[in-house]
Amino acid sequence: MSDLYQKLEKIVSEKYISNDIYVRHAYSRNVDIALQGIPDIVIRPKDAQEITEILKIANEENSAVIPRGAGICEFGGSKPIGDNGIVLDLKRMNNILNLDKENLIVTAEAGISWGKLNEYLCHHGLYTGCMGPGSGMSASIGGGISHHSVGGGGCAKYGACTNQLVSLEVVLPTGEVIETGSQANKHSKFPFNRFGNGPDLAGLFCGDNGIFGVKTKVSLQVFPKPEYAEYKTFLLPRKERIVSAKILSEIRHKGIDVYDAMYIMDLLVRVGVDQGSMPMYENLKRKRGLIFYTIEANTEAELEEKAKQLDEIMIKNKAENVGSEISDGNIAKWHYVEQGHWQFYHNLWGMVPSNQPLTAESFCPTNKYPEILNDIDQWDMENNENMQKISDITKMRPIAGSGPILLIDGNNVEITCGFTSFWSYFDGEIHDVIQETNLKLWKSLLERVTKHGVQWYMMGDFMSRLMVDIGAYSEEYYNFMKSIKKILDPNMILSRGKFNFWGDK
Ligand SMILES: Cc1cc2nc3c(=O)[nH]c(=O)nc-3n(C[C@H](O)[C@H](O)[C@H](O)COP(=O)(O)OP(=O)(O)OC[C@H]3O[C@@H](n4cnc5c(N)ncnc54)[C@H](O)[C@@H]3O)c2cc1C
């Protein structure tokens, strides 16, 4: 047993630390099939104090530490880069600490899931607005804040989950604990505002992908859930990419307050129906692309007025209502009423058996996405030879493309794009050529999409280093980020290697 293990074991009880080979392998991956890094130790602290002690020892021993919430990053963000280090599993820290009903703020430990938090809030008629990511049933709020997550519902109205952030408690890489926002004033009794008391230091940790500190407590604004809601789904006419972008843009230009608006491309509808993974599409007359909206209101009149304005936009753009019931294909109703917002992506990703996604999530202006989707098709054709190397073995070609396009705050959308492929273990054998080709294609696609100027918000192991390797950051920006990292984390122990921050040792 290593010295490091023995020191760490004294901090948490034996039950919450392991160097067992099975446990280490269980923590060696995230969602993708291509990246693996086996940690030396997995540890499950109960509070900030224990994390402070763990980080101090990790600094003494020069060991990498990787914070992990639910571990469902798509770019290998919550497992080590290479085989080493300590995975800090935060899922034990999953308690709600306070609901300030008067000031509409909830404070919870960072390892809690969006699902558990919102289940608690709904008993008080409240919700978090942006419901986190589409993986919110298990994804943690700490992971969400570290990624600027968006996509789990409410994102057209509220934007990314970091928009609702009020205050953070963070353990810095050297072990000190800070609280941000109103809590920077030691006389403040409770968190109530993020901005002020100097620069927005909470913002430093938003979307940091776990490199600047370990979030231990998160205070978020909460909102009363409006009494009225409407949800409608429409079949798109031909040229659906352009038409959908036009519709989403018109919604913004008319200033209509939608809760969610989403474009689901025809390929996803067809495969969803063929595979039976989206039962609500079964009765669709034509397997075309879909667009839907969900809206909320405090009165019936307000709801009707918003629906009227939205329907006018749909009709003008020749989009046809599929019907009001889920069985008619009204995915908007399923999304809002049956919490499809937290199930949708799971259905998508299991759509073709044994195919796994090598994806990416980015933000871009609404009018830009048709061009990006067309270019992904073009990329797919250009890379046919490499795709063929995989299909020669698997007898099925990987598919490149995009998941649904979601309106977020501003006139921006979230695009999930990438390709689905096979794991190198196929039909009882390991095929190195699949692994090599997957990595090559994934890099090539992400580089291509990056050149459209998109903004990646989940970066992990893969995307954070790729941005540096392909020279996508401006030099000044990258150096600025590196200087902050060096000050906060002189030994570069926290999430070592992301953004190519490796340290000198
Ligand atoms: C089916 C499916 C659907 C998804 N849909 C979406 C979506 O709609 N939108 C979206 O944004 N993402 C989505 N994701 C990706 C991912 O689940 C989310 O980004 C989620 O927010 C990650 O949360 P997590 O708890 O799993 O974080 P992890 O994967 O454990 O960690 C994510 C990153 O944050 C760091 N981190 C985690 N917790 C902390 C902490 N407390 N302090 C400091 N750093 C920390 C990690 O080191 C890592 O870099 C989806 C994934 C799946 C599998």
The ligand as a Gaussian input file, in Angstrom:
#p B3LYP/6-31G(d) Opt

LIG

0 1
 C      -27.327000      11.259000     -21.949000
 C      -26.510000      12.490000     -21.687000
 C      -27.044000      13.733000     -21.904000
 C      -26.288000      14.871000     -21.684000
 N      -26.859000      16.079000     -21.920000
 C      -26.156000      17.195000     -21.678000
 C      -26.758000      18.462000     -21.906000
 O      -27.889000      18.569000     -22.337000
 N      -26.030000      19.557000     -21.613000
 C      -24.760000      19.472000     -21.089000
 O      -24.189000      20.493000     -20.780000
 N      -24.168000      18.292000     -20.925000
 C      -24.829000      17.150000     -21.177000
 N      -24.250000      15.939000     -20.956000
 C      -22.875000      15.885000     -20.457000
 C      -22.733000      15.882000     -18.913000
 O      -23.577000      14.914000     -18.369000
 C      -23.040000      17.230000     -18.296000
 O      -22.204000      18.218000     -18.788000
 C      -23.059000      17.262000     -16.760000
 O      -23.279000      18.587000     -16.319000
 C      -21.829000      16.734000     -16.113000
 O      -22.120000      16.582000     -14.746000
 P      -21.393000      15.451000     -13.923000
 O      -21.849000      15.553000     -12.519000
 O      -21.533000      14.135000     -14.580000
 O      -19.896000      15.947000     -14.056000
 P      -18.598000      15.104000     -14.299000
 O      -18.594000      14.437000     -15.616000
 O      -18.333000      14.256000     -13.120000
 O      -17.555000      16.297000     -14.316000
 C      -17.577000      17.256000     -15.332000
 C      -16.392000      18.191000     -15.172000
 O      -16.547000      18.977000     -14.015000
 C      -15.541000      18.710000     -13.072000
 N      -16.264000      18.651000     -11.792000
 C      -17.320000      17.887000     -11.463000
 N      -17.745000      18.201000     -10.242000
 C      -16.936000      19.178000      -9.776000
 C      -16.860000      19.919000      -8.579000
 N      -17.716000      19.735000      -7.593000
 N      -15.893000      20.841000      -8.459000
 C      -15.012000      21.059000      -9.460000
 N      -15.036000      20.388000     -10.625000
 C      -15.986000      19.467000     -10.771000
 C      -14.881000      17.427000     -13.501000
 O      -13.524000      17.365000     -13.152000
 C      -15.078000      17.483000     -15.004000
 O      -14.107000      18.257000     -15.602000
 C      -24.958000      14.768000     -21.211000
 C      -24.414000      13.509000     -20.986000
 C      -25.177000      12.377000     -21.221000
 C      -24.574000      11.038000     -20.964000

